[in-house]
């Protein structure tokens, strides 16, 4: 592994909304306060992380209106606007907040439209590159939620639509109403409950964005598969976990998040970790 100025460029690319981005992005959730609530301890440090991500080659940033709420989107604009050419910023709506670590789905079309309009204003853009439904609200007919996404797409207020925490059946239902270009589900080395969704996304050419991508759990135990590859490669456990995701599927778009420049640099360097087929197989079988 030989470090470069833009290590993320070693991750390969995937096209979102007509723009080709590198497959290792940055998740901006942890730029906020504790419990993803309120302001960060140091706004200057938070903005430094965002600027450093761009320097390292990141051209895909994922956020949401509920991160803060609103704090993450504000920080992105303050740190990066006017945005570099080719940068894709994805945001989400569909979860409202009542306090630290508290999340409640709200999928009423009028609410989703309001949040899209406010995200446009906070990010300082005329069109949201990728607008994702953060959760399907079980209290609102799903077709009404998908229909609002379709309306925003038709109006040119969003460039593309994504879903989060969905099943294959829900993706298929949504695609009856609106094109879906990405799916964001919990997925990592230790938690593969969305394995069927990953496979479906690969078959359909839909980008799969794994949130909480670095967790290695029991796999990182001394003598376990992650530990063995750390010894063999000189990479860190986090880098091995990210490298496995990148190797898992060509539609995989990990977005590791951090509030530390040091951790950001470590995560971005994972794009340069080249696992052998044997190492990938060992990690895949090691659950």
N, C-alpha and C positions, 0 to 999 in steps of 0.2 A: 504494500500500500504506500504510494508516494503522494504526499499531500500536495494539493494545488491551490491556487488562489480562489477558484470557484469549484469546490469539490462536488457540489450538487449536480454539476453538469455531467458527472459520471453515472447518474441514476437512470439515464434514458428519458424518453419523453412520452407524453400522452396529450391528445388534442381535446381541449374543452372550449366549447363555444367558438370554434374556428381558430383558436389560439393554441399553439403547441407549448406546453409547459413541461418543466423537468419533474420527474416523478417523486421527488422528495421535497415536500412543501413545509410550511410552518403553520402550526395551529396557535392562534393568538388568544386562547382562552385564559391562560395562566398569567397574562399581563396585568390582571386586575387584582383586587384585594383578596383576603382569605375567604374561602367559600365561594369564589368567583363572584364576589360582592364588593362593590365600592371601588375606591381608587387604590392603585398600587402604593407601596411604601415610598417609591421614588419614581415619579413620572419620567425623569431624565433617563434613568436606567432602562425603563420599559421602552422608551423610544430608541435608545441605543441598541437594544436587542433587535428591533425591527430593522434598523438601518444596517446592522451587521448581517442580518439574514440576506438582504439584497446583495451585499458585497460578496457573500459566499455563493451566490448564484440562485438563490430562491426566487422563483417567479410565480409561486402559487401560495397565497395566504388565505387561511380559513378563519372566519370569525362568526359572530352571531350577535343579534341585538340584545340577547339575554346575558351576554358576558359583561357583567358590571352591575346592573344592565347598562348598556350603551357605552361603557367606558372603553372597551376594546376598540370599537369602531372609531371613537374619537381619537384615540392614540394613534391608530393607523393613519388617519388623515394628517394629524399634527406632525408625525414623523416622516411621512413619505409623499405627501401631496406637494406639487404635482407629481403624479405617479410615473415611474419609469416605463418606457414603452415595453409592451409584452407582459407586464405584470397582471395576473388574474387575481382578483379579490373575490372570494366567495363569502357570502353571509347567509344567515338563517333567520327564520321567524317561526313561531309556533309554540314557544315555551315562554311563559311569563314568570316573574320572580316576586316572592314575598319576603325574602330574606336570604342569608348565607346558606348555600347548599340546598335551597328549596326551589323546585322546578315544577310547573304546572302547565299541562298542554292547553292551548287555546287556539282552535283552528277555525273560528268564525271568519268567513271571508272578509268582512269589513275590518276585522282586527288585522288579518294578514296583509291586507292592502295598506292599512295605516302604517304598519311596521315597515313595509317595503318603501313607502314614501319617505319615512323618517330615516331609513338606512341610506337612501339616495342622498338625503341632505347631509347626514353625518359624515358619510364617506366623501362627499363632494364630487359626485359623479352624476352623469345624466342617464346611465344605464348600469345596473348591477350585473357584473359578469356572470355570476352563478348564484342563483337564489334557491335556497334549500328549505324544504318544509322540515322543521326541526323534529317534530313528532306529528303523527296523525292523531288528531283529537278524537277519541272514541265517542264523544258526545255530539259530534257534528258529522253529518253524512260525508263520507270520504270523497265522493264525487264533487261536492261543493268546494272542498279544499283544493282538489286537483283542478277544478274549473277556474278557481281564482288564479292559480299558477299559470294556467293557459291564457287567461285574460292578460296578465302582466307580460307574458311572452309576446302575445299578439300586439300589445300596445308599445312594445319596444322598451319597456321599463326594466326588463331583465333580458340577459342574453341567452341564458340557458337555465334549466330547472334540475334540481336534485332532490333526493329524499334522504331521510335519516331514520335509523332503527326500524327497518321494514323487512318483511318477508318477501320471498319470491312472488307469492300470490299478490301481495300488495303492490309490488313493482309492476306486475302485469296489469293490475286494475288501473293503476295510475297511467300507464302507457296507452290505455284506451282513450284517455282524455288529453294527455299532454306528453310530448317527448321528454324522456328522462335521461340525462347524460351522466349523472353520478349518483352513487348510493354511499351513505356514510353510516357504518355500523360498528359496534364494538367488535374488535378482532385483533388478536395478537398471538404470539407463540403459545401462551398458556390458556387462552380462551378462544376456541374456534367454533363457537355455536353458530356462526354465520357462514360456515364452510359452503353450504349449498348456495348461499347468496353470492359468494365470491365466484363460484363456478358459473352461475347463471350470468353474472356481470361479464365474465370473460367471454362466454359464448356470444353475448349480445353486444360486446364492445362498449359496455358501460363502465365508466371509471369507478373503482371501489376505494373509498377513503376510510381506512381503519382508524377509528379514534381509540385512545389509550393504546397506542401501538407498541410501546416499549416493554410492557409488563412481561417478564419471563417466568415469574413464579417459581415453582419447584424445579423448572428446567435449568435454573441458574445455580442449583445446589452444587457444592463441591463434588467434583467427579461426574457431574451431569453433562448432558450434551453441550449446553452453552459454555460451561466451564472448560470443557475439553477444547472447544474451538477457540476460546479466548487464549488458551495456552498455545495452540497451534498457529494462530494468526497474529497475535499481538493486539487485536482489537478489544474494545471494552464489551461487557455484556450488552449494553444498550446498542452499540453498533452492530453486534451480531444479530440481535433481535430485529433491527431495522433492515439489515442486509437480507435476512431470511424473508421478510415481507416483500422486498423488492424482487427477490428471486421467485417468490410464490406465484406471481401472475404478472403479465405485462400490463394489466389494467390497474394494478395496485398503486395507490397514491398516498403513502404515509405522510402524516402531518404532525410530527412530534412537536410538542409545545414546551416552552420553558420560559422563565423570567430571568435567566442567567445567560450572559454572553458566552461563558465558558462551556456550559452545557449545550448551548446552541451550536458552537463550533464542533463539539464532540459528535452531536447528532448528525450534522451536515457531512462530516467526514465518513459517516457510515456508507455514503454513496460510493466510496472508493474501496470498500471491503468486498472482495470477490470470493464468494464461497464456492467450494468445489461441489460437484453434484453429490459426492459422498457426504459432505458436511450438510448440505441442504436436506438430504435424505435422513440423516441422523437427527436433525432438529425436527423434521416433520414427524418422524416416528417416536420422538421422545416425550410426547404429551403424557 
